[in-house]
Amino acid sequence: MQTFLQHPSDHDQNAPPVQVKGLSLQYDSGGYALRDLSFSLQAFQMTAVVGPNGAGKTTLFKLISGTLRPSSGSIDVYGEGPGKHICIAYVPQRSQVDLEFPVTVREVVMMGRIRKIGFFRWPTAHDWELVLAALIRVGMEEYADRQIGALSGGQQQRVFLAQAISQEAEVVLLDEPLTGLDLPSQEAIFGIMQTMRDGGTAVLVATHDLNLAAEHFDQVLLLNRRLIAFGAPKIVFSRDNLIKAYGAQVHVLSGADETVVLADTCCEGEEPHSHG
């Protein structure tokens, strides 16, 4: 297991940011949270992870970030296992974050620097400069001394993105970052994610909204405990693929352009069971 005192692994620049091969996570009961997933993510790409509630989206993020270990298969981040890197930023659902903890916006963003500087070292002036630059980048510098719990949902999400920016993350995993946000807040979050992608970051976003996934993402990973499809939205969101993923929850209207209307009756939010 990696400690914060170990030197992180160097990147293999010829390897993809994330390479998943035959990945499975099996419950003690014998069922599978995820089964035999294989795919590769590239830099300068923004990928949506979609699927019904309980499909394994959160589980996948925890496996990539190294907070869960797979039952079988492998995950490589620039050629090495997730635990050997400090370049992965995982932003969980806001419902899983203790927003009542008395900490300022500035301090939340500095938490992104901890794996860079180590637990037992004080932040330098350079670290605080990076924190301020990250807050400016997401438009939250005026809130630096506010308590994180006093902010709106959209503002909190921007702060968490600033934390990933201050970490200098090259792989960013965002679990339902748009849930509960109004349209202006969603647009602001998309703008930030797109600048991260354009800077070379591989951005992976779990979402229930298929329209947003189709309109705003370079590629889509359609999941229901196994990989249904992966690629460009217009290829992934076919009638057959959506029925495979959503079953009776999908309602399809076909016309000349094969328009698909989806009604997902599952509730948004945390996936059931600790493994998603």
N, C-alpha and C positions, 0 to 999 in steps of 0.2 A: 504493500500500500504506500502511495506517495505521501510524504510529509511536506510541510511548507518550507522545510529547510533544505530539501533536495533540489538540485538543479533540474529544471524541466527539460524534457527531451527536445532536441532540435527538430525542426520540421524537415521532412522530405518534400522538397518543393515540386517533385515530380509526382507526388501522391495527391489524391483528391482530399479536400478538407474533411469529408466524412465518407468512409467506405464500410458498408454493412454487408455481411455475408452469412447467410443461413442462420440469422438471429432468431432465437426462441427464448421465451421465458415461461416456464411451466409452474403451475400452482402445486402446492403440497398434495392437493386433492387429485392431481393428475391432469386437470384441464390446462388449457394454455391461455395466457394473457396475450402473447404474441407467438406466432409460429412461422419459422422459415422465411424471414424477411431478407431480401437482398436488394440493395440499391446503392447508388453513389451520388453524392452532392458535390457541386462545383462552386468555386469562388465566383463572385459577381452574379449570384443567383439568389432569388427570393422564392422560397418553396412553401406552399400551403399544405398542411397535413389535415385532411378531412376524413370524416367517417362518422357513423352514428355514435351516440353516447355509449361508452364502454368498449369502444373499438380498440383501445390501447394507445391512444395518442400521448397521454401523459406518461404512460409506461415507457414508450419509445424515447421520450425526452430524457427521462431519468436514466435510461440505459446509455444514451449517448453522452450524457453529462458525467456518467460514472457513479451516480448515487445508487444505482441498482446494478447487480451483476447478472449477466444472461445465464440461462441454463445450458445453452449451446450456441455455437456460432461465434462471430467476432465483430467487433467495431474498431476501426482504425481511424484516428484523427491525424491527418498528415503523416500516415505511416506508422503510428504508435497507438497503443490503447488509450482510452479516455483519461485514465488516472495519471498519465504521464504528461499531461498538458495543463497549462494555466490560461489557455487562450479560449476556453469554452465558457460562455456566459449563459446561465439558465435562469430565466425569469418565470417563476411559477404563476399560477392563477392568483389574482389579488386576494381571493377568498382564503388562500393558504398562507397569507402574510399577516403577521401581527402588526397592524397599523396603529395600535394603541401604544406601542412601545415608545418611550420618550426619546426620540432621536430626530435631529434636524435633517433637512434635505441635503445639506452639505455633507453631513456625516454618512447618510445613506449612500451617496455617490462615492465617498471615500472608501466604503466597504469593497468597491470594485477594485481598489488598489491593493487590498490586503495580500492576495496571493502573489503579487509582484514584489512587495516590500517585506513580507513576512510578519507573523503575529507579534514578534518581539522587537520590532523596530518602529521608531516613530516616523510618521510621514515627513518627507522633506518639503522644502518650498516648491520643488518641481512637481511633487505629487499633488500639492494643493493647486498649482497652476493647471494641471491636467483636469482636476475636478472642476475648476471654474470654466475651463474651455468646454468641458462636456456639458455643463449647465447652460452655457451660452448657446451651444449647438442645438439644444432642445428647447431653448427659449424659457428657461426656468431660473436664470441667474438672480432675478429679483426676489425669488422665494428661498434663497439659500439658507436663511436662518429660521425659516418656518418649521414647525413640527410636521413630519410627513403625514400624520393622521389628520391634520387640519386642511389638507388639500382635497380637491375634487378627484374623482376617479381618473379622469383624463390627465390631470396634472401629476398624479401619482405614477401613472404609467410612463409619462415622459421622464420622470425622475429615475425610474428603473432602467429605462433605455440609456440615460446618462451614466448610470452605474456601469452598464455594459461597455459604453464608450470609454469611460475612464479606465476600465480594465484592459483596454486595447484588445478586446476579444475579436477573434477571427472566425469563430463559429458562434452564432447567437440563436438560442432556443427560446421562443416566446409562447407560453401556454395560454391561449385564449386572451390575448392582450386587448381585444376590442369589445369584450363582453360588457354590456351595461353602459357603454359610452355613446354620447350623442354624435351626430354626423360630423360637426366641426372637430370634435376631439378625435374621431376616427381618421379624418383627413390629416390632422396634424401628426398622428402616430404613423400613418402611411408615409408621409413625407420624410420623417426621420428614418424609418426603415429603408426607404429607397436610397437615401444618402449613404447609409451604412453599406447597402449592397453595392452601390456605385463605387465605394471605396475599396471593394474587394472582399467584403465580409460575406460569408455564407449565412443567410438568414432563414430560419425554419420556424414557421408560425402555425400553431394549431388553431383552427377556427371551425365553427359550425356553419358559417355563412358561405354557401356555395357561390352565390352571386359575387361576393367580394373576392373569393378565391379565383373565380374565372376572370374577373376584370383587372385585378391588381398584381397577380403573381406570375412569375416566369414559368413555373411548373407546379404540378399538383401531385401529391402522394395520397392516393385513395386507399384507406385502410379499414379493415374490419377483422382485427386479430391476425389476419394475413394480408399480404399486399395484393390489392385488387388491380391497381394500375398506377403507373408512374410516368409522367411526361408532361407535355404541353396541355393546358386546360382543355383545348378543343378536342384533343385526343382522349384524355382521361374521362371527360364528362360525356361519355356516350351512354345511350339508353341501356345497353347491356351491362356496362360497368356499374352504373348507378343502381340497377336492380340487384346485382350481385352484392353490393355493399349495404343497401338499405332495405332490400326485400319489400315487404308489404307497406313500408313507410313511403315508398316512392310512387308518385303519380306522374305518368308520362303522357304528354300530348305531342304527337308527331305531325309535322307539316312538311313543307318543302325543304325547310332548313333543319328539320328534326329538332324543334324546340323542346326542351325538357323542363318540366315544372316539378319541383321536389317539395314535399311536405314532410319534414322530419318532426315526428311527434315526441321525440325524446327531449327531456329537459336539458338546457345548457348548464354548464358548470362542471364541478368535479366529477370525474368518472367514478362509477361504483367500484368498490374493492380497492385496497391499497395499491394494487398493481394495475389499475385502470381496466 
